[in-house]
């Protein structure tokens, strides 16, 4: 027995020494040269022999540093395990990590609600018409027809009319009663199911009952060794009769009412640049794991801040990306509706004003001089006859996109009483005048030749139509452009490059910079 133990110890010392040499010199002297991987395999097998197991042909797992980890080897290879799988003590942290890793490769689990509309690859047969909505795909699922999702929007990214949408489906051979399975993606847009969920939303908006999404992409289909073709199927045209479901679309009036919760599905940088008031940012790709929709447990955590008993309006630039968030919310039981940032910009109230005159004195100005900037406003489209008045000597201003909302104008002070969508200018009380003074602001934004902002100056009203402010030209010599920004509450209008100021000569000030 002593001899056996001596041999075992010698063999152990030999293996450890060989492994150390390999780690230091990059080559195992006991492995007859060979590649590092081959050398490691020899060491692995020798280690298995030392453990008294069945050697060579059994799998042995290495640790991250290249040496054998007996613990990981036992967990990964049943033939090396010394404990029963029913033994609670065998559930080590390493085993948990490996289990998590294997689960991450599987499709996200689907609740019954999601499974009713997200179809796995193996269940595609019998789903009806297969619709690929990708722009210019190179291959198709066998038997699929193609409608580029971009066909559903106009050149300026507006959604087409209901009759136009219905005509597109009909021409492709789809009627309102046909079961449809949608798949495809916009590779140029980064991939993912947003194009598919957008077309899904359109079909549900048109009242289509039998429509589902493939819970996979063409790459997954190919990886599953399913047949593809290089041409889409062409079906005979049909009539498509829509039954509009208007509850899936938010209107401007609903959004501005403050009743619904607003979700901005754009990327954070776009949200930061400007958003609908009180909106929260949940970027569209936050509902994804890779290119697939997350499991419902993760989605519940993502939307934990939303009230399930209040309507949720989701928007993005043209609503394509927003559709992905809408899709998820709708199947989680929310009253979710779609909207677009573009519609908000087009319909929100606008300041119906132009600049009649903008000037700077002195101009040119010496470096360090105090420059007075003056701006005179006028009603939009009234640049030559801005003195025109009504019979009662009050200027009138139409507020675009707003009927009876009480917004005023820099030409005077808004009387809250509006008639026919026209805000009457002229304060009826000192209190109204003070309110208008506080809510309407004019800012001069001075930029250098590179377009960088060097100064912002708040301007003061000096008459009903005229505002003035001062800028200390303590800057380097050059030509500076001035933007004028008019703001009334949360409505702004920018007049870019309203004037330019030339700064010349020298200054009595030291350390002149660009501020």
N, C-alpha and C positions, 0 to 999 in steps of 0.2 A: 504493500500500500504506500509505504514511504517513497518507493521508486516511482510509482505512478504520479504521486503529488509532485515529486521533483521534476519529472518530465513535463507535467502540466505547467509548472511555474516557469520552466525554461522556455517552453513554447510561447507562453504569454509574454515573457520579456522579449523574446525574439520578434514577435508581431509588433509590440509597442515600439521597439527600436527601429524596425523597418518602416513603420508609419512615420516616425519622427524624421528619419532620413528623407523620406519622400516629401514631407512637408518642408524641409530645409533645402534640399537639393533639387527637388522637382523630379526625381527618378528613384525607383526602388531597386536597390542592388540585388535583391533576392528574386526579382521578377524577370530576369534575362532581358533587360532593356524594355521594349514594348511601350505602348502608349500609356499615359497616366490613367486612363479609364480602365485599361486592361490590368494594369498594376493594382488599381484599387479593387477590381473584381477578385483578384487572387487573395488580397488581404481580407476581403469580405468573407470569402469561402473558408479561409483559414480560421477566421474568428468564429464562424458557424461551427466548424469542426471542434474548436476548443469548447464551445458551449454544449457539445455533445448532441447536436442535432443532425439532420439528414444531409447537410452539406450542399455543395455545388449547385444543384439544379433548383434549389429553393430560393425564393426572392428575399433579398436582404436589402433594407433601405438605409442609405447613408444620411448622415446629418448634414447641415448646411456647410460645415467646414471640411467636408470630404472624408471624415473619419466615421466609422460605423457607430450608430447609436443603438445599443441593444434594446432599449425601451421602445424606440420607434419601430425597430425591426419586428419586435413581437406584436406590436399593435397592428402593423401593416400586413403581416404574414401569419395566417392562422397556424401554420406548421411550426412557427417559432413561439407561439403563445403558451405561457405556462399557467394561464388562468382561464377559467370558464367564462364564456361570454355573458353568463348570467351573474357573474360575480360583481357586485356593485363597485368593488375597489378597482376593477379594471377600467372604469370610466374616468381616465386621467384627462388632464387639461389638454395634453397633446392630442388625444383621441378626439376631443371636442373640436379642436381646431381643424383636424382633418375632415370630420363630418361636416363642419360648416363649409369648408372648401368644396366638398363634393356637392353639397346642396346648392351652392352658388352657380353651378353649371346647369342646374335644372331650370325649367320654366317657372316663373313665379306662380304660386298657388292662386287659384281663382275661386271666388265665392260663387254661389249659385247665380247671383245677379250678373256678374261679369261673364261667367261661363255661358250664359244664355245668348251672348252676342259675340264673344271672342272665340273663334273656332280654331282648334289646334290642327296641325298639318294632317294628322291621321284621320280627321273627320271631314275632310273637304268634299269627298264624294257625296253626291246627293244634296248639295247645298244650293242648287239652282244655277243661275247665270254667274259666272266668275268674272268680275270686273277689275281690270288692272287700270289704276288711275295715274300711273307713272308718266312723266313727260319723256317721250321717245325712248322706251325701254329697248334693250338689245335682245332680251329673251322673255318668254311668257310661260306661265303655267299652261300646260296643254289644255286647250278648250277655252281659254280666256279671251274676252273681248277687251278693247282698250278705249278709254276716254281720258285724255289728258286733263287732269284736274284744273289746269289753267284755263280750259275752255269755259269754265263756269264763272269767270270774272272778266271784266272789261279791261281794256288796255290801261286804264287809270286805276285798276285794282278795286273797282266797285263790283259787287255781286250782280249778276245779270238778273233780269226780270223773271218772274215766275213762269211766264209763257215761254221765254227763251230757254230756261232750265228744263222745262218739260219737253221742249222740242229736241234738245240735245239727247235726252234719254230715249225718246221715241225713235230718233234717227239711228241710234245704236242698237235698236231691237229690244228695248226694255219697256214693258208696260208697268203700270202702277201695282199690278197684282203679282208680278214675277218675283220669286225669291232671288235675292242678290247677295253675293259674297264679295266684299271689296278687299283688295290688297294693293300694295304698291307704295312707293315713296318718291320724294323728290331728292335725288342724290346731290344735286347742286346746292340744296338747302341744308345739307348736313344729314339727310336721311331721317329715319324714324317715321312714325305713323301719322304725323300731322296732316299730310295731304289726304290720307285715307279717312281720318276722322272728320275732316272738312267735308268731303263728299258724303260721308255717312250723315252728317248734320243736314246737308242740303236735302238728301232724300227723305229724312224724317220731317224736315220743314215742309216738304211737298206732300207729306201725308203717307209716305211709303211705309207699309207695315212690315214686310218681310225683308229685312236688310241686316247683314252681319258683317263683321270684320275678321279677316284671317289674323290669328294671333302669331304672326310670323312674317318675314319678308322673303323675297326671292332667294336671297343667300341661304336662308334656313331651308327653303324648299330644295335647293340644289344640294345642300349638305346632307339632306335626308334621302338623296338619290332618287328624287321624284322626277318624272319626265318633264322636259321643257321643249318649246318650239321657238323658232325665230320669227314667226308671224302670228298675229292675233286672229282670232275667229271673227268672221263678219256675219251678222245676223240680219234677217229681213227687218225692215222698219216696222214699227208699231205705233199705235196712238198711246200717248201717256196723258192721263187725266189727273191733275193734282188736286188734292184736298188740303188746303193750306192749314198748317198748325202754327198759328201766329204766336202762340205762347213760348215758342223756342227762340224768338227774336226780340231783343230789347229795343225800345224806341228811345230817341233822345229825351222825350218828355219823362219817361220812366227813370232814366239815368240821372237827370238833373233834379229829380224830385227829392232825392236823398233817402228814398224808401229802401232800395236794394243795397246789398253789400256789393262793392265793386272790386273785381280782381283784375289787375293788369298782368297779362301773361307774357309780356315782352321781356327781353333781357334787361338786367338791372341798369345798365348804362342808359338805355332808352327811357326807362321809368324815371331815372334821376333827372333826365333832361326836360321832362314835362309829362304830366299825367292828369287824369281826371281827378278833381278834388275828392279827397277821402279814400282814394283807391289804395289797396295794398298790393304789393308785388309778389306774385308767385310765378316765376318763370316757367314757361311751358315744358322745358326739359326736366324740371324737377319732379315730374310725374313718371319719369322713365328710369329704368335700369338698362343701360346700353341703349338698345332700340326697342325695348319692350316696356309696356306699362307695368309699373310696380305692383307688388301684391297689395291687397286691400289693407292689411295692417299698417304698412308703411304709408299708404295714402291717408289713412285716418290720422296718423301723426302729423302729416303735412298740412291737413286742413282742420286741425284741431281748433284753430282760432276763429273758424266760421260758424255762424249760428245756423243750424240746420232748419230752423223754422222761419228763416227770412230768405227771400229771393236773392240769388247770386247772379250778378252780371259779369261775364268774362269778356275781356276785349284784348285785341292786339291790333297791329297796323291794319291788316285787311281781314282779320278774323280767322285766317288759316291756322296759325299757331294756337290761337285761343281755343280752337275747336278741340284740341287734345285735353285741355283742362276741363272744358265743358263736358266732354265725353265722360271723363272720370267722375265728375261731380254728379252728373245725371244718374249714373248707375250706383252712386252711393246714397241716393235718396234725396238729393238737393233739388230744389226748383231752380235749375240753372238755365240761363239764357245767354245768347251770343250778341256781341256788339263789336264795333270797330272804332279805333282811335280816329280814323279818317272821318267817320260820320260825326264824331264829337267836334272835330276841328271845323267841319263845314257848317254845323248847325248852332254852335254856341254863339251867344251874343257877340257882336263885333262893334268896335268903336267906329262909328260912321263919320270919320274925320279925315281930313288931309292937312298937309302943311301948306299954308299960303306963302309964307316967307320965313326964311331962316338966315340969320346973319351973325357975324362976330366982329367986335370992335375992340382994339385995332386988329386989322388983318391986312397984310402981314404984321406979326408981333415980334418984338425982341424977346430973346430968351429971358424968362423970369418976369415978363410983363403980366399984368392982370387983364384977362380977356373977358369981355362981357358977351355972352351968347344969348341971343333973343330969338324966340320962335312964335309965330302967329299961326293959329289954327283956323280952319274953315270947314264948313260942312263938305262932305265928300261930294265930288262932281259939281262943285260950286266955286271953282277957283277964281273966277273973274268977277262974280257978282255976290261976294260974301256979305255985302251990306243989305242984301235983300231981306225984308221983314214982312211979317203978316200985318193985317190991318190994325191989330192991337199992339203993334210995335214989338213983337216977341219972335225970336228966331225959332224955327221948327227943325227937329232932327229925327229922322227915322232910325230906330234901333234895329239893325239887321238880326234876324233870327230870334227876336224876342218881342212878344206882344204883351203889353201890360206889365212888364217886369220892373219898371221904375228906374231904369238906368238913365243917367244924364249925359252931359257933354261938357268938354272944357270951354265951350263958348259961353256957358252961363252956369246956372245952378238948377239941377233937375227938380221940377215940380213932380211929386210922386204921382199925381193924377195924370194918366195917359188915356188918350182917346184914339182908337183905331190903329194902335201900334206906333203912334207918334208921341215921342216925349217932348213936352212943351218946355222950352228953355226960359228961365226967368224965375227967380225964387219968390215965393209968396210969403216967406217968413225968414227971419234971421237964423232960426234954428236949422231950416233946410239949407240955407247958404253955408252954415258951418259944417253940416254933414257932407255937402258936396266938396267943400274945400279939403276935408280930411280924406275923402275916398278917392279923389282924382289926383294923380301925381304925374309929373313930367320929369324925366331924367335925361341928361346929356351924357353920352358915353363916348369918351375920346379915345381913339385908337391910333397907334403908330403905323408906319408903312408896312410892317409885318402883320398887321391886323391884331396885335396884342392890345388889350385894354390898359391904358395908362392912367385914366382918371374917370370917375363917375361923379357928376354934379347934379344934385337935386335943384330943380328950377322953381322959381316962385311966381305965382300969378300976379301980374301987375295991372291987368285989365281982364275983362271977360274972355277975350280971345288971345291974350298975349302972356307969354311966360318968359322969364329971364333968369340967368344964373351966371356965376363968375368962375373962371378957370385960371389958375396960376400956371402959366406956361413955363414952369421951372423944369424944362425938358431939353433934350438935345435938339439942335437945329434940324428942321425937316418939315414935311407936310403931314398934317394930322387930320384924319377924318372923324366926323362926329355923327353918331347914330342918336336919334331922338326916340325915346320910348315913352309912350303914353299908357297909363294904367288906371283903370277904374275898377276897384274891388279886385276880382280875380280875372279880369279881362284886360289883355294887353295888346297894343299895336305898336310895331317897331317901324320906324322910317330910317332905313339904312342909308348911310352916307348923305345925310340931309345937308351937310355943308362940310367944307374943309378949311383948315386954318394953317397958314404957313408961319413957321417959327424960324427967325433968322438972327444973325448977329451973335453977339456975346452977351453974357449976363454978369451982373455984379455978384451973383451968388456963386458959392464954391460947391464943388462935388455935385455937379449937375448930373442927374440920372434920368430914368424914364418913368418916374412915378409922379 
